[in-house]
Amino acid sequence: MKKLIYILLLLPFAAMAQEVPTVNGYKTFLDNKQVDITHYFIDPDNVADIRTDKNTKDIYITRKEQTELVCLGDLGKGTKINIIVNGTVIENPETYFIETTTIKDMYIDKTTEIPSINFTTKNNRKE
């Protein structure tokens, strides 16, 4: 009986930990996979369609080509490195993904104590 009570008490927390964040209450799907779109840098030229379902509060983004999404955490694996995208330092890079075709410019800075990889993407709003 105690085990059942513990399971019932912990189950809501386990479910919350697995939820993908929403943007303004909308869930986002990239190529039919639910994602935290704030952690994805996708090529605006590779977007085929964007649909919004206001009833279910879902946004569906479909890409023209299923190009590779590179996990920023895989860059410099095994070494301490800062990753900067469009002027913003990426915290927890293992949760961020970039479509290689969206990269406009890349610069590696080795002049600081911790080297950094700086990306500028096609959808950079700071230019």
C-alpha positions in Angstrom: 0.0 0.0 0.0 2.9 2.4 0.8 4.4 1.8 -2.6 1.2 2.6 -4.3 0.9 5.9 -2.4 4.5 6.8 -3.3 3.9 6.0 -7.0 0.7 8.1 -7.0 2.5 11.0 -5.3 5.5 10.9 -7.6 3.7 10.2 -10.9 2.7 13.9 -11.6 6.3 15.0 -11.1 7.6 12.4 -13.5 5.0 13.5 -16.1 6.0 17.1 -15.6 9.7 16.4 -16.1 8.9 14.9 -19.5 6.8 17.7 -20.9 8.2 19.7 -23.8 7.9 23.5 -23.1 5.4 25.5 -25.0 5.7 29.0 -26.5 2.7 31.2 -25.4 0.8 28.0 -24.6 1.4 26.5 -28.1 3.2 23.1 -28.5 5.5 23.2 -31.5 6.1 20.2 -33.8 9.1 20.2 -36.3 8.5 17.6 -39.0 5.8 16.0 -36.7 8.1 15.7 -33.7 7.3 17.8 -30.7 10.2 20.1 -29.8 11.1 23.1 -27.8 11.4 25.4 -30.8 13.3 28.0 -28.7 16.2 25.6 -28.7 16.3 25.0 -32.5 18.0 27.2 -35.1 16.4 26.2 -38.4 17.0 27.5 -41.9 14.1 29.8 -42.9 14.8 29.0 -46.5 14.1 25.3 -45.8 10.7 25.8 -44.3 8.0 24.4 -46.5 4.9 25.1 -44.4 3.8 26.4 -41.0 0.4 25.6 -39.8 -1.3 26.7 -36.6 -4.2 24.7 -35.0 -5.9 27.2 -32.6 -8.2 24.5 -31.2 -5.4 22.2 -30.0 -2.8 25.1 -29.6 -0.3 23.3 -31.9 2.1 24.7 -34.4 3.4 22.5 -37.1 6.6 23.4 -39.0 7.4 21.2 -42.0 10.8 21.5 -43.6 11.4 21.1 -47.4 14.4 18.8 -46.9 15.1 16.7 -43.8 18.6 18.2 -43.4 20.7 17.2 -40.4 20.2 19.0 -37.1 23.5 19.1 -35.2 23.4 19.1 -31.4 25.5 22.0 -30.2 26.5 19.9 -27.2 28.4 17.6 -29.7 30.8 20.5 -30.7 34.1 20.4 -28.9 33.1 17.3 -27.1 35.4 16.6 -24.2 36.8 20.1 -24.1 35.5 23.2 -22.3 34.2 25.6 -24.9 31.6 28.4 -25.1 29.1 28.3 -27.9 27.6 31.6 -29.0 24.7 31.9 -31.5 23.7 35.3 -32.8 25.6 37.0 -30.0 23.9 34.9 -27.2 25.9 32.4 -25.1 24.2 29.1 -25.1 23.7 27.5 -21.7 23.2 23.7 -21.7 24.2 23.3 -25.4 23.2 19.6 -25.3 19.6 20.8 -25.5 20.1 23.0 -28.6 20.1 22.0 -32.3 21.2 23.9 -35.4 20.4 23.1 -39.0 23.8 23.4 -40.9 22.2 25.2 -43.8 21.2 28.2 -41.6 24.8 29.0 -40.7 25.9 32.3 -42.4 29.1 32.7 -40.6 31.2 30.9 -38.1 34.2 32.1 -36.1 36.4 30.3 -33.6 37.9 32.5 -30.9 40.9 31.0 -29.2 42.2 34.3 -27.7 40.3 33.9 -24.4 40.9 31.4 -21.6 37.9 29.4 -22.7 37.7 29.2 -26.5 34.4 29.9 -28.2 32.6 29.0 -31.4 30.5 31.9 -32.7 27.7 31.3 -35.1 25.7 33.8 -37.1 22.5 32.3 -38.6 20.3 33.4 -41.5 17.5 34.4 -39.0 19.8 36.6 -36.9 17.7 39.6 -35.8 20.6 41.5 -34.4 22.0 42.6 -37.8 
